[in-house]
Every structure is written in C-alpha cells, then in structure tokens.
C-alpha cells in the first residue's frame, strides 16, 4: 500500500492487512464483524461497500486489549 503523504490516522487497511497487523486470520475479522466485536471498521467505495479498517482504530483496539489483560 502506498501511504506517501498520508497521515497514519488516515490510512485505511484492507481486512487482510488488518488481520496481519493484529496477527489473526481474515476469517476471524469476518466473524468479529458479524458479532459486532473487535476493532471498528467502515465501508468505502462506489456502492460496493468495501470494508476497511482505519489504522488508528487498530492501534486503539490493541491498546484497549493490552489494558484489559
């Protein structure tokens, strides 16, 4: 992904990229979305509703999980 000139909080990750960052499977993210748990995500695109995860949300999610442990 080319993030040249993009602030880290503006970066949107694909489910595969988010899964890699969280060290879980893309299937796990899918299940979490269905159960309304896990990091926040959004739909973007031209009516196709592509799912993306804001990088800042992943960071926040990881911090919350670490604090809860």
GROMACS elastic network, one bead per residue, 0.5 to 0.9 nm:
[ bonds ]
;  ai    aj funct       b0    kb
    1    13     6  0.86183   500
    2     5     6  0.89822   500
    2     6     6  0.87936   500
    3     6     6  0.52452   500
    3     7     6  0.79756   500
    3     8     6  0.82418   500
    3    11     6  0.71162   500
    4     7     6  0.85668   500
    6     9     6  0.82163   500
    6    10     6  0.63683   500
    6    11     6  0.67763   500
    7    10     6  0.53648   500
    7    11     6  0.68887   500
    8    11     6  0.54689   500
    8    55     6  0.68096   500
    8    56     6  0.71670   500
    9    12     6  0.83907   500
    9    54     6  0.69848   500
    9    55     6  0.60069   500
    9    57     6  0.83674   500
   10    54     6  0.68241   500
   10    55     6  0.72597   500
   10    56     6  0.76888   500
   11    53     6  0.83201   500
   11    54     6  0.58539   500
   11    55     6  0.55776   500
   11    56     6  0.78577   500
   12    52     6  0.56239   500
   12    53     6  0.53633   500
   12    55     6  0.59770   500
   12    56     6  0.88591   500
   13    16     6  0.78323   500
   13    17     6  0.55984   500
   13    18     6  0.57863   500
   13    51     6  0.86207   500
   13    52     6  0.53023   500
   13    54     6  0.61584   500
   13    55     6  0.65081   500
   14    17     6  0.51210   500
   14    18     6  0.61017   500
   14    19     6  0.84677   500
   14    50     6  0.84953   500
   14    51     6  0.67448   500
   14    53     6  0.63932   500
   15    18     6  0.50064   500
   15    19     6  0.59309   500
   15    20     6  0.85136   500
   15    26     6  0.60522   500
   15    29     6  0.71181   500
   15    30     6  0.82698   500
   15    51     6  0.69153   500
   15    52     6  0.63180   500
   15    53     6  0.68648   500
   16    19     6  0.50894   500
   16    20     6  0.62198   500
   16    21     6  0.86847   500
   16    25     6  0.77912   500
   16    26     6  0.55584   500
   16    29     6  0.89086   500
   17    20     6  0.51391   500
   17    21     6  0.62636   500
   17    22     6  0.86730   500
   17    26     6  0.86213   500
   17    53     6  0.87467   500
   18    21     6  0.50617   500
   18    22     6  0.61210   500
   18    23     6  0.83248   500
   18    24     6  0.85511   500
   18    26     6  0.79792   500
   18    29     6  0.83652   500
   18    52     6  0.83906   500
   18    53     6  0.65636   500
   18    54     6  0.88022   500
   18    55     6  0.79468   500
   18    58     6  0.74592   500
   19    22     6  0.50803   500
   19    23     6  0.57158   500
   19    24     6  0.50508   500
   19    25     6  0.54686   500
   19    26     6  0.53076   500
   19    27     6  0.86399   500
   19    28     6  0.80006   500
   19    29     6  0.67587   500
   20    24     6  0.64103   500
   20    25     6  0.73184   500
   20    26     6  0.81147   500
   21    24     6  0.79517   500
   21    58     6  0.81650   500
   22    25     6  0.85405   500
   22    58     6  0.76377   500
   22    62     6  0.78236   500
   24    27     6  0.81998   500
   24    28     6  0.63453   500
   24    29     6  0.75105   500
   25    28     6  0.51174   500
   25    29     6  0.67267   500
   25    30     6  0.88123   500
   26    29     6  0.51256   500
   26    30     6  0.63170   500
   26    31     6  0.87727   500
   27    31     6  0.62504   500
   27    32     6  0.86039   500
   28    31     6  0.50981   500
   28    32     6  0.61449   500
   28    33     6  0.86244   500
   29    33     6  0.61420   500
   29    34     6  0.86545   500
   29    37     6  0.89913   500
   29    38     6  0.74584   500
   29    39     6  0.86652   500
   30    33     6  0.51677   500
   30    34     6  0.63683   500
   30    35     6  0.87821   500
   31    34     6  0.51043   500
   31    35     6  0.62852   500
   31    36     6  0.85504   500
   31    37     6  0.85573   500
   32    35     6  0.50492   500
   32    36     6  0.58768   500
   32    38     6  0.56176   500
   32    39     6  0.84188   500
   33    37     6  0.61634   500
   33    38     6  0.70897   500
   33    39     6  0.85194   500
   33    40     6  0.85467   500
   33    41     6  0.82248   500
   34    37     6  0.78677   500
   35    38     6  0.86437   500
   36    39     6  0.89619   500
   36    40     6  0.87759   500
   37    40     6  0.81843   500
   38    41     6  0.89779   500
   38    58     6  0.89910   500
   38    61     6  0.72793   500
   39    53     6  0.77268   500
   39    57     6  0.61294   500
   39    58     6  0.59012   500
   39    59     6  0.89536   500
   39    60     6  0.80803   500
   39    61     6  0.55058   500
   39    62     6  0.84972   500
   40    53     6  0.67381   500
   40    54     6  0.77092   500
   40    57     6  0.60671   500
   40    58     6  0.77079   500
   40    61     6  0.82042   500
   41    51     6  0.67966   500
   41    52     6  0.57447   500
   41    54     6  0.66696   500
   41    57     6  0.78233   500
   42    49     6  0.85013   500
   42    50     6  0.81191   500
   42    51     6  0.56953   500
   42    52     6  0.54232   500
   42    53     6  0.63440   500
   42    54     6  0.78103   500
   43    48     6  0.84197   500
   43    50     6  0.51607   500
   43    52     6  0.60852   500
   43    53     6  0.87414   500
   44    47     6  0.78605   500
   44    48     6  0.76643   500
   44    49     6  0.52741   500
   44    50     6  0.51826   500
   44    51     6  0.63861   500
   44    52     6  0.69532   500
   45    48     6  0.58722   500
   45    49     6  0.56021   500
   45    50     6  0.59051   500
   45    51     6  0.87552   500
   46    49     6  0.70466   500
   46    50     6  0.85471   500
   47    50     6  0.82862   500
   53    56     6  0.84515   500
   53    57     6  0.69947   500
   53    58     6  0.71982   500
   54    57     6  0.52991   500
   54    58     6  0.67341   500
   54    59     6  0.89910   500
   55    58     6  0.51909   500
   55    59     6  0.64008   500
   55    60     6  0.87290   500
   56    59     6  0.50931   500
   56    60     6  0.61807   500
   56    61     6  0.85555   500
   57    60     6  0.50178   500
   57    61     6  0.59858   500
   57    62     6  0.85583   500
   58    62     6  0.61521   500
   58    63     6  0.85841   500
   59    62     6  0.52310   500
   59    63     6  0.62559   500
   59    64     6  0.86942   500
   60    63     6  0.50904   500
   60    64     6  0.61693   500
   60    65     6  0.86165   500
   61    64     6  0.51164   500
   61    65     6  0.61706   500
   61    66     6  0.86187   500
   62    65     6  0.50809   500
   62    66     6  0.61388   500
   62    67     6  0.86051   500
   63    66     6  0.50997   500
   63    67     6  0.61611   500
   63    68     6  0.86212   500
   64    67     6  0.51120   500
   64    68     6  0.61715   500
   64    69     6  0.87205   500
   65    68     6  0.51303   500
   65    69     6  0.62971   500
   66    69     6  0.52527   500
